[in-house]
Amino acid sequence: MTNEPSPMALANPPFSDERPDQEQVLLMLAGKWVSGVLHVAARLGIADLLAEGPRTADDLAAATGAHGRTLYRFLRAAAAVGVFAERPDGRFELTPRAEYLRSDVPGSLRNLAYFYGETTVWNCWGHVMDTVRTGEAVGPKLRGGKTWFQYLEQDAPEFAEVFHRSMTALNDARAPRIADSFDFGRFPVVADIGGGQGQLLSAILRRHPSVRGILYDIPTAIKGARELLEREGVSERTHCEEGSFFESVPSGADAYVLKAIMHDWSDAECEGILRRVHQAMNGRPGARLLIIDGVLPELNEWHYSKLMDIAMLVNDKGAERTATEWQRLLEASGFELVTIHPTAPPHGIVEGRPV
Ligand SMILES: C[S@@+](CC[C@H](N)C(=O)[O-])C[C@H]1O[C@@H](n2cnc3c(N)ncnc32)[C@H](O)[C@@H]1O
C-alpha cells in the first residue's frame, strides 16, 4: 500500500474520457452501490480481520455475525472494484485499496465508510427531491429536528466517536501539508475552532515549537482529543475547551482556524459563527481568521467539493463556496478578505482580517 494518499488525488477527475459516455454514466449511477458495499465491509471490520492473512467469506461471516453466502456476494462486489481480492482457493485477501479500510493505518477510511452509510446520513439520499424542491435539508427531518451535531451529541455518542475519528484520519495526510503550506509561526496563539480531536492543531504546534494552541469543540470531540495531543507531545502547549461556537468562541488567540466548519452550515449560520470569532478577537492587533475549506472553481472545472456540497446540503443545509461567495460571507460578518492561499487539496486557506 502507499503510505499516504497522493496529495493530488482529489485534484484529478474520477472519470476519464476513455470510456464511452453512456458507460461512464452507468458507472456514476453505481456509485451508491459501491459506497454501500464498502460501508458493510468497514462496519464488519473485514479489512482488520484480513490483516493476518486470507480467509473465506464463511469464516469471515462466522467471525462477524453475518450471513455467509451474502457476505461472499458483498466481498465479490468489493473485489470487482479492487477493494479485496478473491483468490483461486476461495479465500479473500487485502489489496492496496482494501488497506485503507483497516482501522490502524495512516489515512484510514474505515470510519468514514462507516459514517457515510450511517442510517440517517444514507437515508438523506432517498429524499433528494424534497431538497431540490424546497431548498431545505432532509437530515434534520430524519433526526427528529436535530442537526447532525446535535444528534451526535445527544442521541448517538458512540457513533460520535466514529465520526470524530473519521475526521482525524482524513487529517493524517492533510494536516502536515496544511501546517507546511502557511506560516502559522507568526501567530503566538492559534485557536482551532471546531478542531475535532486536534490533529491539525498538533501538526501546527509540532511544526512551530513557540506557538501555543487552543482547541475548541463540542464535548464528544474534546473527549478524544486529549489522548491525541498527549501522544503528539503538544498537550502542555494546548488549552482544550468545550463549548458551542454558536454561543461563544474563546478569546486570546492571534489566529482563528476553522477547518471544514463553514461547509457544514448555511450562510446565516456561518455569519453567526464568524461574528462570535470577531467578538473573540476583540480588536487584537494582527488577528486573523483562517478558514480552511473548499474554494469552488467557476464553471465546469472538476472539484471534489462540488460533490461534497450536495452531501452537506442534504444533511444539514451546509454549502461549499466559491471565492466570490467567501468574500461575500466574510464581508457580511465583519471581516475583509486578505487573500486565498493554496493548501492540501481539496482545500484552500481563506485569510480574513476584522474590519
Ligand atoms: C466536519 S468536522 C471538522 C473537524 C476538524 N476541523 C477537521 O477539519 O477535521 C466539524 C467539527 O465541528 C464541530 N462542531 C460542530 N458543532 C459545533 C459547535 N456548535 N461548537 C463547536 N464545535 C462544533 C464538530 O464536533 C466537528 O469537530
The ligand as an ORCA input file, in Angstrom:
! r2SCAN-3c Opt
* xyz 0 1
  C     -16.528     18.435      9.675
  S     -15.892     18.419     11.289
  C     -14.296     19.152     11.062
  C     -13.367     18.841     12.185
  C     -11.939     19.389     12.006
  N     -11.906     20.831     11.975
  C     -11.325     18.802     10.760
  O     -11.114     19.540      9.783
  O     -11.104     17.594     10.733
  C     -16.793     19.722     12.095
  C     -16.394     19.950     13.527
  O     -17.225     20.969     14.074
  C     -17.515     20.612     15.421
  N     -18.741     21.310     15.850
  C     -19.998     21.092     15.408
  N     -20.856     21.912     16.029
  C     -20.127     22.654     16.885
  C     -20.449     23.687     17.802
  N     -21.718     24.113     17.951
  N     -19.451     24.258     18.501
  C     -18.160     23.834     18.375
  N     -17.787     22.854     17.505
  C     -18.772     22.271     16.780
  C     -17.680     19.121     15.336
  O     -17.649     18.484     16.577
  C     -16.535     18.738     14.429
  O     -15.360     18.513     15.136
*
